[in-house]
């Protein structure tokens, strides 16, 4: 039986931190990619216009979809190998 604060807890915390770091990095890369693709570099308004809003929506949706597909493919390779 694992004791509180024992090796199993430390390992779980380390894995959770790595997962959080991965998710934050993934989110930051998505924001940078979609910003570069969708935002007009000359700010005219304080809010997103309809075209920018639509572009960001499509870009982020595709980014997460592709990330999921790649994760499934890599997960399948890990199970095989």
N, CA, C and O atoms as a CHARMM CRD file, in Angstrom:
* protein
*
  324
    1    1 UNK  N      0.83700  -1.16900   0.00000 PROA 1      0.00000
    2    1 UNK  CA     0.00000   0.00000   0.00000 PROA 1      0.00000
    3    1 UNK  C      0.89100   1.24500   0.00000 PROA 1      0.00000
    4    1 UNK  O      1.85000   1.33800   0.76700 PROA 1      0.00000
    5    2 UNK  N      0.55200   2.21400  -0.88600 PROA 2      0.00000
    6    2 UNK  CA     1.36900   3.41800  -1.01100 PROA 2      0.00000
    7    2 UNK  C      1.09400   4.37900   0.12800 PROA 2      0.00000
    8    2 UNK  O     -0.05400   4.59500   0.51800 PROA 2      0.00000
    9    3 UNK  N      2.16300   4.95100   0.65300 PROA 3      0.00000
   10    3 UNK  CA     2.03400   5.91300   1.74400 PROA 3      0.00000
   11    3 UNK  C      1.85300   7.30800   1.13800 PROA 3      0.00000
   12    3 UNK  O      2.40900   7.59500   0.07700 PROA 3      0.00000
   13    4 UNK  N      1.08000   8.17900   1.80200 PROA 4      0.00000
   14    4 UNK  CA     0.93100   9.55200   1.30600 PROA 4      0.00000
   15    4 UNK  C      2.30000  10.21600   1.19000 PROA 4      0.00000
   16    4 UNK  O      3.11400  10.16000   2.11200 PROA 4      0.00000
   17    5 UNK  N      2.53600  10.84200   0.04400 PROA 5      0.00000
   18    5 UNK  CA     3.81700  11.50500  -0.16600 PROA 5      0.00000
   19    5 UNK  C      4.91900  10.54900  -0.55900 PROA 5      0.00000
   20    5 UNK  O      6.07900  10.95000  -0.64700 PROA 5      0.00000
   21    6 UNK  N      4.58300   9.28500  -0.79900 PROA 6      0.00000
   22    6 UNK  CA     5.57700   8.28800  -1.17200 PROA 6      0.00000
   23    6 UNK  C      5.96000   8.39400  -2.63500 PROA 6      0.00000
   24    6 UNK  O      5.55400   9.32700  -3.32800 PROA 6      0.00000
   25    7 UNK  N      6.74700   7.43000  -3.10200 PROA 7      0.00000
   26    7 UNK  CA     7.23900   7.44400  -4.48400 PROA 7      0.00000
   27    7 UNK  C      6.12000   7.45000  -5.52500 PROA 7      0.00000
   28    7 UNK  O      6.25600   8.09200  -6.56700 PROA 7      0.00000
   29    8 UNK  N      5.00700   6.74100  -5.25700 PROA 8      0.00000
   30    8 UNK  CA     3.91500   6.71800  -6.22400 PROA 8      0.00000
   31    8 UNK  C      3.27100   8.10000  -6.36400 PROA 8      0.00000
   32    8 UNK  O      2.92700   8.51800  -7.47000 PROA 8      0.00000
   33    9 UNK  N      3.11300   8.78900  -5.27000 PROA 9      0.00000
   34    9 UNK  CA     2.53000  10.13100  -5.29500 PROA 9      0.00000
   35    9 UNK  C      3.45700  11.10100  -6.01400 PROA 9      0.00000
   36    9 UNK  O      3.00300  11.93100  -6.80200 PROA 9      0.00000
   37   10 UNK  N      4.73500  10.99800  -5.74900 PROA 10     0.00000
   38   10 UNK  CA     5.71100  11.86900  -6.40700 PROA 10     0.00000
   39   10 UNK  C      5.73400  11.61300  -7.90800 PROA 10     0.00000
   40   10 UNK  O      5.80300  12.54900  -8.70500 PROA 10     0.00000
   41   11 UNK  N      5.67700  10.35000  -8.28300 PROA 11     0.00000
   42   11 UNK  CA     5.66500   9.99900  -9.70300 PROA 11     0.00000
   43   11 UNK  C      4.40400  10.54000 -10.38000 PROA 11     0.00000
   44   11 UNK  O      4.46800  11.07500 -11.48700 PROA 11     0.00000
   45   12 UNK  N      3.26400  10.39800  -9.71100 PROA 12     0.00000
   46   12 UNK  CA     2.00700  10.90400 -10.26500 PROA 12     0.00000
   47   12 UNK  C      2.04600  12.42100 -10.40900 PROA 12     0.00000
   48   12 UNK  O      1.57100  12.96000 -11.40900 PROA 12     0.00000
   49   13 UNK  N      2.60300  13.10600  -9.42900 PROA 13     0.00000
   50   13 UNK  CA     2.70900  14.56500  -9.49500 PROA 13     0.00000
   51   13 UNK  C      3.63100  15.00300 -10.62700 PROA 13     0.00000
   52   13 UNK  O      3.34700  15.97400 -11.32800 PROA 13     0.00000
   53   14 UNK  N      4.73100  14.28500 -10.80000 PROA 14     0.00000
   54   14 UNK  CA     5.66000  14.61400 -11.87700 PROA 14     0.00000
   55   14 UNK  C      4.99500  14.40500 -13.23600 PROA 14     0.00000
   56   14 UNK  O      5.15300  15.22500 -14.14100 PROA 14     0.00000
   57   15 UNK  N      4.25400  13.31100 -13.37800 PROA 15     0.00000
   58   15 UNK  CA     3.56200  13.03900 -14.63100 PROA 15     0.00000
   59   15 UNK  C      2.48400  14.10000 -14.88800 PROA 15     0.00000
   60   15 UNK  O      2.31000  14.53900 -16.02400 PROA 15     0.00000
   61   16 UNK  N      1.77100  14.50800 -13.85400 PROA 16     0.00000
   62   16 UNK  CA     0.74500  15.54100 -14.00000 PROA 16     0.00000
   63   16 UNK  C      1.37300  16.86800 -14.41300 PROA 16     0.00000
   64   16 UNK  O      0.81400  17.58700 -15.24100 PROA 16     0.00000
   65   17 UNK  N      2.53400  17.19700 -13.83900 PROA 17     0.00000
   66   17 UNK  CA     3.22200  18.43300 -14.20200 PROA 17     0.00000
   67   17 UNK  C      3.69500  18.38900 -15.65200 PROA 17     0.00000
   68   17 UNK  O      3.58900  19.38200 -16.37000 PROA 17     0.00000
   69   18 UNK  N      4.21700  17.24200 -16.08400 PROA 18     0.00000
   70   18 UNK  CA     4.64700  17.09900 -17.47200 PROA 18     0.00000
   71   18 UNK  C      3.46600  17.24800 -18.43100 PROA 18     0.00000
   72   18 UNK  O      3.58600  17.88600 -19.47700 PROA 18     0.00000
   73   19 UNK  N      2.33700  16.66300 -18.07600 PROA 19     0.00000
   74   19 UNK  CA     1.13500  16.77400 -18.90400 PROA 19     0.00000
   75   19 UNK  C      0.67300  18.22600 -18.96900 PROA 19     0.00000
   76   19 UNK  O      0.29000  18.70700 -20.03600 PROA 19     0.00000
   77   20 UNK  N      0.70400  18.92100 -17.84600 PROA 20     0.00000
   78   20 UNK  CA     0.29900  20.32500 -17.82600 PROA 20     0.00000
   79   20 UNK  C      1.25200  21.16600 -18.68000 PROA 20     0.00000
   80   20 UNK  O      0.80500  22.02400 -19.44100 PROA 20     0.00000
   81   21 UNK  N      2.54600  20.92600 -18.55900 PROA 21     0.00000
   82   21 UNK  CA     3.52200  21.65200 -19.37600 PROA 21     0.00000
   83   21 UNK  C      3.27800  21.40800 -20.86100 PROA 21     0.00000
   84   21 UNK  O      3.35100  22.33300 -21.67000 PROA 21     0.00000
   85   22 UNK  N      2.98600  20.15300 -21.21200 PROA 22     0.00000
   86   22 UNK  CA     2.71100  19.80000 -22.60200 PROA 22     0.00000
   87   22 UNK  C      1.47400  20.53100 -23.10700 PROA 22     0.00000
   88   22 UNK  O      1.47900  21.07500 -24.21100 PROA 22     0.00000
   89   23 UNK  N      0.41100  20.54500 -22.29900 PROA 23     0.00000
   90   23 UNK  CA    -0.84200  21.19400 -22.70600 PROA 23     0.00000
   91   23 UNK  C     -0.65900  22.70800 -22.84800 PROA 23     0.00000
   92   23 UNK  O     -1.18900  23.30500 -23.78400 PROA 23     0.00000
   93   24 UNK  N      0.06900  23.32200 -21.94900 PROA 24     0.00000
   94   24 UNK  CA     0.31600  24.76400 -22.02900 PROA 24     0.00000
   95   24 UNK  C      1.12600  25.08600 -23.28600 PROA 24     0.00000
   96   24 UNK  O      0.82400  26.05000 -23.98900 PROA 24     0.00000
   97   25 UNK  N      2.15200  24.28500 -23.56800 PROA 25     0.00000
   98   25 UNK  CA     2.96200  24.49000 -24.76700 PROA 25     0.00000
   99   25 UNK  C      2.11500  24.31600 -26.02800 PROA 25     0.00000
  100   25 UNK  O      2.22800  25.10300 -26.96900 PROA 25     0.00000
  101   26 UNK  N      1.28100  23.30200 -26.04600 PROA 26     0.00000
  102   26 UNK  CA     0.40300  23.04800 -27.18800 PROA 26     0.00000
  103   26 UNK  C     -0.54300  24.23300 -27.40800 PROA 26     0.00000
  104   26 UNK  O     -0.71700  24.69600 -28.53500 PROA 26     0.00000
  105   27 UNK  N     -1.14100  24.70900 -26.33900 PROA 27     0.00000
  106   27 UNK  CA    -2.04500  25.85800 -26.42200 PROA 27     0.00000
  107   27 UNK  C     -1.30200  27.09600 -26.92800 PROA 27     0.00000
  108   27 UNK  O     -1.80500  27.80400 -27.80000 PROA 27     0.00000
  109   28 UNK  N     -0.12100  27.36000 -26.39300 PROA 28     0.00000
  110   28 UNK  CA     0.65300  28.53100 -26.81800 PROA 28     0.00000
  111   28 UNK  C      1.03600  28.45100 -28.28800 PROA 28     0.00000
  112   28 UNK  O      1.00700  29.45900 -28.99400 PROA 28     0.00000
  113   29 UNK  N      1.39600  27.24900 -28.75700 PROA 29     0.00000
  114   29 UNK  CA     1.72400  27.09800 -30.18100 PROA 29     0.00000
  115   29 UNK  C      0.49300  27.30600 -31.05600 PROA 29     0.00000
  116   29 UNK  O      0.59200  27.88500 -32.13800 PROA 29     0.00000
  117   30 UNK  N     -0.67600  26.83400 -30.59400 PROA 30     0.00000
  118   30 UNK  CA    -1.90100  27.03100 -31.34600 PROA 30     0.00000
  119   30 UNK  C     -2.23700  28.52200 -31.43200 PROA 30     0.00000
  120   30 UNK  O     -2.59600  29.02300 -32.49800 PROA 30     0.00000
  121   31 UNK  N     -2.12000  29.21700 -30.31900 PROA 31     0.00000
  122   31 UNK  CA    -2.41600  30.65400 -30.30900 PROA 31     0.00000
  123   31 UNK  C     -1.48700  31.38700 -31.27700 PROA 31     0.00000
  124   31 UNK  O     -1.94600  32.21800 -32.06100 PROA 31     0.00000
  125   32 UNK  N     -0.19600  31.09000 -31.22900 PROA 32     0.00000
  126   32 UNK  CA     0.75600  31.76300 -32.11400 PROA 32     0.00000
  127   32 UNK  C      0.46500  31.45400 -33.58400 PROA 32     0.00000
  128   32 UNK  O      0.50000  32.34900 -34.42800 PROA 32     0.00000
  129   33 UNK  N      0.17900  30.18900 -33.88600 PROA 33     0.00000
  130   33 UNK  CA    -0.10100  29.79100 -35.26200 PROA 33     0.00000
  131   33 UNK  C     -1.34500  30.47600 -35.79400 PROA 33     0.00000
  132   33 UNK  O     -1.32700  31.03900 -36.88800 PROA 33     0.00000
  133   34 UNK  N     -2.43000  30.43000 -35.02500 PROA 34     0.00000
  134   34 UNK  CA    -3.69000  31.02000 -35.47600 PROA 34     0.00000
  135   34 UNK  C     -3.61200  32.54100 -35.51400 PROA 34     0.00000
  136   34 UNK  O     -4.22800  33.17000 -36.37400 PROA 34     0.00000
  137   35 UNK  N     -2.86900  33.13300 -34.59800 PROA 35     0.00000
  138   35 UNK  CA    -2.68700  34.58700 -34.62000 PROA 35     0.00000
  139   35 UNK  C     -1.97000  35.00800 -35.89800 PROA 35     0.00000
  140   35 UNK  O     -2.40500  35.93100 -36.58600 PROA 35     0.00000
  141   36 UNK  N     -0.86900  34.32800 -36.21100 PROA 36     0.00000
  142   36 UNK  CA    -0.10600  34.66800 -37.41300 PROA 36     0.00000
  143   36 UNK  C     -0.94300  34.48100 -38.67400 PROA 36     0.00000
  144   36 UNK  O     -0.82200  35.24800 -39.63000 PROA 36     0.00000
  145   37 UNK  N     -1.78000  33.47200 -38.66700 PROA 37     0.00000
  146   37 UNK  CA    -2.58400  33.16100 -39.84900 PROA 37     0.00000
  147   37 UNK  C     -3.78800  34.09600 -39.99100 PROA 37     0.00000
  148   37 UNK  O     -4.13300  34.48400 -41.10700 PROA 37     0.00000
  149   38 UNK  N     -4.42500  34.45900 -38.89000 PROA 38     0.00000
  150   38 UNK  CA    -5.74200  35.09500 -38.95600 PROA 38     0.00000
  151   38 UNK  C     -5.78200  36.59400 -38.67000 PROA 38     0.00000
  152   38 UNK  O     -6.70500  37.27400 -39.11800 PROA 38     0.00000
  153   39 UNK  N     -4.82100  37.11700 -37.94800 PROA 39     0.00000
  154   39 UNK  CA    -4.92100  38.51000 -37.50700 PROA 39     0.00000
  155   39 UNK  C     -4.28000  39.46100 -38.50600 PROA 39     0.00000
  156   39 UNK  O     -3.18400  39.22300 -39.01300 PROA 39     0.00000
  157   40 UNK  N     -4.99200  40.53100 -38.76800 PROA 40     0.00000
  158   40 UNK  CA    -4.44900  41.61100 -39.57000 PROA 40     0.00000
  159   40 UNK  C     -3.41000  42.33000 -38.71900 PROA 40     0.00000
  160   40 UNK  O     -3.68900  42.69200 -37.57600 PROA 40     0.00000
  161   41 UNK  N     -2.23800  42.53600 -39.25400 PROA 41     0.00000
  162   41 UNK  CA    -1.14600  43.13500 -38.46800 PROA 41     0.00000
  163   41 UNK  C     -1.35800  44.62200 -38.21700 PROA 41     0.00000
  164   41 UNK  O     -0.71200  45.20400 -37.34500 PROA 41     0.00000
  165   42 UNK  N     -2.25600  45.23800 -38.97300 PROA 42     0.00000
  166   42 UNK  CA    -2.58700  46.65000 -38.74400 PROA 42     0.00000
  167   42 UNK  C     -3.90800  46.67700 -37.97800 PROA 42     0.00000
  168   42 UNK  O     -4.97500  46.47900 -38.55900 PROA 42     0.00000
  169   43 UNK  N     -3.82800  46.92200 -36.68600 PROA 43     0.00000
  170   43 UNK  CA    -5.03100  46.93200 -35.85900 PROA 43     0.00000
  171   43 UNK  C     -5.90800  48.12000 -36.24100 PROA 43     0.00000
  172   43 UNK  O     -5.46900  49.27000 -36.22800 PROA 43     0.00000
  173   44 UNK  N     -7.15500  47.81300 -36.58100 PROA 44     0.00000
  174   44 UNK  CA    -8.10400  48.87500 -36.92100 PROA 44     0.00000
  175   44 UNK  C     -9.17900  49.00500 -35.85400 PROA 44     0.00000
  176   44 UNK  O     -9.72300  50.08700 -35.63800 PROA 44     0.00000
  177   45 UNK  N     -9.48100  47.89800 -35.19000 PROA 45     0.00000
  178   45 UNK  CA   -10.56700  47.87000 -34.21800 PROA 45     0.00000
  179   45 UNK  C    -10.08400  47.17000 -32.94300 PROA 45     0.00000
  180   45 UNK  O     -9.10500  46.42500 -32.96400 PROA 45     0.00000
  181   46 UNK  N    -10.77900  47.41900 -31.85200 PROA 46     0.00000
  182   46 UNK  CA   -10.44400  46.78500 -30.58700 PROA 46     0.00000
  183   46 UNK  C    -10.93400  45.35300 -30.49100 PROA 46     0.00000
  184   46 UNK  O    -10.43700  44.58300 -29.67000 PROA 46     0.00000
  185   47 UNK  N    -11.89100  44.98800 -31.30900 PROA 47     0.00000
  186   47 UNK  CA   -12.48200  43.64600 -31.30200 PROA 47     0.00000
  187   47 UNK  C    -12.15100  42.92900 -32.60000 PROA 47     0.00000
  188   47 UNK  O    -11.80000  43.55900 -33.59800 PROA 47     0.00000
  189   48 UNK  N    -12.26400  41.60300 -32.57700 PROA 48     0.00000
  190   48 UNK  CA   -12.08800  40.83100 -33.80000 PROA 48     0.00000
  191   48 UNK  C    -13.22400  41.13400 -34.76500 PROA 48     0.00000
  192   48 UNK  O    -14.37800  41.27100 -34.35800 PROA 48     0.00000
  193   49 UNK  N    -12.88800  41.23900 -36.05200 PROA 49     0.00000
  194   49 UNK  CA   -13.96600  41.38300 -37.02300 PROA 49     0.00000
  195   49 UNK  C    -14.50200  39.99300 -37.37400 PROA 49     0.00000
  196   49 UNK  O    -13.95300  38.99000 -36.91700 PROA 49     0.00000
  197   50 UNK  N    -15.54100  39.92100 -38.16000 PROA 50     0.00000
  198   50 UNK  CA   -16.19800  38.64800 -38.46200 PROA 50     0.00000
  199   50 UNK  C    -15.23200  37.68100 -39.15100 PROA 50     0.00000
  200   50 UNK  O    -15.20700  36.49400 -38.82400 PROA 50     0.00000
  201   51 UNK  N    -14.45100  38.17100 -40.08400 PROA 51     0.00000
  202   51 UNK  CA   -13.50300  37.30900 -40.80300 PROA 51     0.00000
  203   51 UNK  C    -12.43000  36.74500 -39.88500 PROA 51     0.00000
  204   51 UNK  O    -12.10500  35.56000 -39.96200 PROA 51     0.00000
  205   52 UNK  N    -11.87800  37.58600 -39.01900 PROA 52     0.00000
  206   52 UNK  CA   -10.85900  37.12100 -38.07500 PROA 52     0.00000
  207   52 UNK  C    -11.44300  36.11500 -37.09500 PROA 52     0.00000
  208   52 UNK  O    -10.81900  35.09800 -36.79300 PROA 52     0.00000
  209   53 UNK  N    -12.63500  36.40200 -36.60300 PROA 53     0.00000
  210   53 UNK  CA   -13.29400  35.51200 -35.65600 PROA 53     0.00000
  211   53 UNK  C    -13.53600  34.14500 -36.28000 PROA 53     0.00000
  212   53 UNK  O    -13.28000  33.11800 -35.65300 PROA 53     0.00000
  213   54 UNK  N    -14.02300  34.13200 -37.49700 PROA 54     0.00000
  214   54 UNK  CA   -14.28200  32.87700 -38.21000 PROA 54     0.00000
  215   54 UNK  C    -12.98500  32.11600 -38.46600 PROA 54     0.00000
  216   54 UNK  O    -12.93900  30.89500 -38.31400 PROA 54     0.00000
  217   55 UNK  N    -11.94000  32.82700 -38.85200 PROA 55     0.00000
  218   55 UNK  CA   -10.64400  32.20700 -39.12600 PROA 55     0.00000
  219   55 UNK  C    -10.06800  31.57000 -37.86200 PROA 55     0.00000
  220   55 UNK  O     -9.58500  30.43800 -37.89800 PROA 55     0.00000
  221   56 UNK  N    -10.12000  32.29600 -36.74900 PROA 56     0.00000
  222   56 UNK  CA    -9.59900  31.77200 -35.48600 PROA 56     0.00000
  223   56 UNK  C    -10.38100  30.52500 -35.07100 PROA 56     0.00000
  224   56 UNK  O     -9.79400  29.55200 -34.59800 PROA 56     0.00000
  225   57 UNK  N    -11.69400  30.55200 -35.24500 PROA 57     0.00000
  226   57 UNK  CA   -12.53300  29.40600 -34.89700 PROA 57     0.00000
  227   57 UNK  C    -12.14100  28.17800 -35.72200 PROA 57     0.00000
  228   57 UNK  O    -11.96100  27.09000 -35.17400 PROA 57     0.00000
  229   58 UNK  N    -12.01000  28.35200 -37.03200 PROA 58     0.00000
  230   58 UNK  CA   -11.62500  27.22800 -37.90500 PROA 58     0.00000
  231   58 UNK  C    -10.20800  26.75700 -37.60900 PROA 58     0.00000
  232   58 UNK  O     -9.94900  25.55600 -37.54500 PROA 58     0.00000
  233   59 UNK  N     -9.30200  27.69500 -37.43000 PROA 59     0.00000
  234   59 UNK  CA    -7.89800  27.35700 -37.17600 PROA 59     0.00000
  235   59 UNK  C     -7.74300  26.55600 -35.89200 PROA 59     0.00000
  236   59 UNK  O     -7.07900  25.51900 -35.88200 PROA 59     0.00000
  237   60 UNK  N     -8.35200  27.02700 -34.81300 PROA 60     0.00000
  238   60 UNK  CA    -8.21100  26.32100 -33.53800 PROA 60     0.00000
  239   60 UNK  C     -8.88800  24.96000 -33.58000 PROA 60     0.00000
  240   60 UNK  O     -8.38300  24.00000 -32.99900 PROA 60     0.00000
  241   61 UNK  N    -10.01700  24.86500 -34.25600 PROA 61     0.00000
  242   61 UNK  CA   -10.70500  23.57900 -34.38200 PROA 61     0.00000
  243   61 UNK  C     -9.83900  22.57000 -35.13600 PROA 61     0.00000
  244   61 UNK  O     -9.70000  21.42300 -34.71200 PROA 61     0.00000
  245   62 UNK  N     -9.26600  22.99900 -36.24400 PROA 62     0.00000
  246   62 UNK  CA    -8.39700  22.11000 -37.03200 PROA 62     0.00000
  247   62 UNK  C     -7.14400  21.73300 -36.24800 PROA 62     0.00000
  248   62 UNK  O     -6.69000  20.59100 -36.31500 PROA 62     0.00000
  249   63 UNK  N     -6.58600  22.68200 -35.51100 PROA 63     0.00000
  250   63 UNK  CA    -5.37200  22.42100 -34.74000 PROA 63     0.00000
  251   63 UNK  C     -5.60500  21.31400 -33.72200 PROA 63     0.00000
  252   63 UNK  O     -4.79800  20.39100 -33.61300 PROA 63     0.00000
  253   64 UNK  N     -6.72600  21.40000 -32.96200 PROA 64     0.00000
  254   64 UNK  CA    -7.02500  20.37700 -31.96400 PROA 64     0.00000
  255   64 UNK  C     -7.36800  19.05000 -32.62000 PROA 64     0.00000
  256   64 UNK  O     -7.02500  17.98800 -32.10100 PROA 64     0.00000
  257   65 UNK  N     -8.05200  19.11000 -33.77200 PROA 65     0.00000
  258   65 UNK  CA    -8.40000  17.87300 -34.47700 PROA 65     0.00000
  259   65 UNK  C     -7.13400  17.14900 -34.94200 PROA 65     0.00000
  260   65 UNK  O     -7.00800  15.94000 -34.75100 PROA 65     0.00000
  261   66 UNK  N     -6.21700  17.86600 -35.53600 PROA 66     0.00000
  262   66 UNK  CA    -4.96800  17.26600 -36.00500 PROA 66     0.00000
  263   66 UNK  C     -4.14200  16.74400 -34.83400 PROA 66     0.00000
  264   66 UNK  O     -3.54800  15.66900 -34.92100 PROA 66     0.00000
  265   67 UNK  N     -4.10300  17.49900 -33.74400 PROA 67     0.00000
  266   67 UNK  CA    -3.37800  17.05800 -32.55200 PROA 67     0.00000
  267   67 UNK  C     -3.94400  15.73600 -32.04200 PROA 67     0.00000
  268   67 UNK  O     -3.18900  14.84500 -31.65300 PROA 67     0.00000
  269   68 UNK  N     -5.26700  15.60900 -32.04300 PROA 68     0.00000
  270   68 UNK  CA    -5.90500  14.35900 -31.62100 PROA 68     0.00000
  271   68 UNK  C     -5.56800  13.19900 -32.53300 PROA 68     0.00000
  272   68 UNK  O     -5.30400  12.09400 -32.06200 PROA 68     0.00000
  273   69 UNK  N     -5.57500  13.43900 -33.83400 PROA 69     0.00000
  274   69 UNK  CA    -5.25500  12.38000 -34.79900 PROA 69     0.00000
  275   69 UNK  C     -3.81500  11.92000 -34.62700 PROA 69     0.00000
  276   69 UNK  O     -3.54000  10.72100 -34.61000 PROA 69     0.00000
  277   70 UNK  N     -2.90100  12.86800 -34.50200 PROA 70     0.00000
  278   70 UNK  CA    -1.49100  12.52600 -34.32300 PROA 70     0.00000
  279   70 UNK  C     -1.30400  11.75000 -33.02000 PROA 70     0.00000
  280   70 UNK  O     -0.56100  10.76900 -32.98000 PROA 70     0.00000
  281   71 UNK  N     -1.97700  12.18800 -31.95700 PROA 71     0.00000
  282   71 UNK  CA    -1.88700  11.47900 -30.67500 PROA 71     0.00000
  283   71 UNK  C     -2.38700  10.04700 -30.78200 PROA 71     0.00000
  284   71 UNK  O     -1.79500   9.13800 -30.20000 PROA 71     0.00000
  285   72 UNK  N     -3.47200   9.83800 -31.52100 PROA 72     0.00000
  286   72 UNK  CA    -3.99500   8.47400 -31.71100 PROA 72     0.00000
  287   72 UNK  C     -3.01800   7.63400 -32.51200 PROA 72     0.00000
  288   72 UNK  O     -2.80800   6.46100 -32.20700 PROA 72     0.00000
  289   73 UNK  N     -2.42300   8.22800 -33.53300 PROA 73     0.00000
  290   73 UNK  CA    -1.44800   7.48800 -34.36000 PROA 73     0.00000
  291   73 UNK  C     -0.22300   7.10300 -33.53600 PROA 73     0.00000
  292   73 UNK  O      0.25900   5.97400 -33.62300 PROA 73     0.00000
  293   74 UNK  N      0.27400   8.03100 -32.74700 PROA 74     0.00000
  294   74 UNK  CA     1.45100   7.73900 -31.91700 PROA 74     0.00000
  295   74 UNK  C      1.10100   6.72900 -30.83000 PROA 74     0.00000
  296   74 UNK  O      1.91400   5.86600 -30.49900 PROA 74     0.00000
  297   75 UNK  N     -0.09700   6.83000 -30.27700 PROA 75     0.00000
  298   75 UNK  CA    -0.54500   5.87300 -29.27900 PROA 75     0.00000
  299   75 UNK  C     -0.66100   4.46800 -29.85900 PROA 75     0.00000
  300   75 UNK  O     -0.34200   3.48600 -29.18800 PROA 75     0.00000
  301   76 UNK  N     -1.11200   4.37500 -31.09500 PROA 76     0.00000
  302   76 UNK  CA    -1.21900   3.09000 -31.77600 PROA 76     0.00000
  303   76 UNK  C      0.15300   2.48400 -32.04600 PROA 76     0.00000
  304   76 UNK  O      0.33000   1.26900 -31.95600 PROA 76     0.00000
  305   77 UNK  N      1.10700   3.32000 -32.37300 PROA 77     0.00000
  306   77 UNK  CA     2.47900   2.83500 -32.61500 PROA 77     0.00000
  307   77 UNK  C      3.09100   2.33500 -31.32300 PROA 77     0.00000
  308   77 UNK  O      3.80600   1.33300 -31.32300 PROA 77     0.00000
  309   78 UNK  N      2.81900   3.02200 -30.21600 PROA 78     0.00000
  310   78 UNK  CA     3.36700   2.61600 -28.91900 PROA 78     0.00000
  311   78 UNK  C      2.81300   1.27000 -28.49600 PROA 78     0.00000
  312   78 UNK  O      3.52600   0.46500 -27.89700 PROA 78     0.00000
  313   79 UNK  N      1.55400   1.01800 -28.80000 PROA 79     0.00000
  314   79 UNK  CA     0.94400  -0.26300 -28.43300 PROA 79     0.00000
  315   79 UNK  C      1.49300  -1.40600 -29.28300 PROA 79     0.00000
  316   79 UNK  O      1.57900  -2.54500 -28.82400 PROA 79     0.00000
  317   80 UNK  N      1.86400  -1.09300 -30.52400 PROA 80     0.00000
  318   80 UNK  CA     2.40500  -2.11400 -31.42100 PROA 80     0.00000
  319   80 UNK  C      3.85900  -2.44500 -31.11000 PROA 80     0.00000
  320   80 UNK  O      4.28200  -3.60000 -31.16500 PROA 80     0.00000
  321   81 UNK  N      4.61900  -1.38400 -30.77700 PROA 81     0.00000
  322   81 UNK  CA     6.06200  -1.53300 -30.61800 PROA 81     0.00000
  323   81 UNK  C      6.40700  -1.94400 -29.27500 PROA 81     0.00000
  324   81 UNK  O      7.58600  -2.11800 -28.96500 PROA 81     0.00000
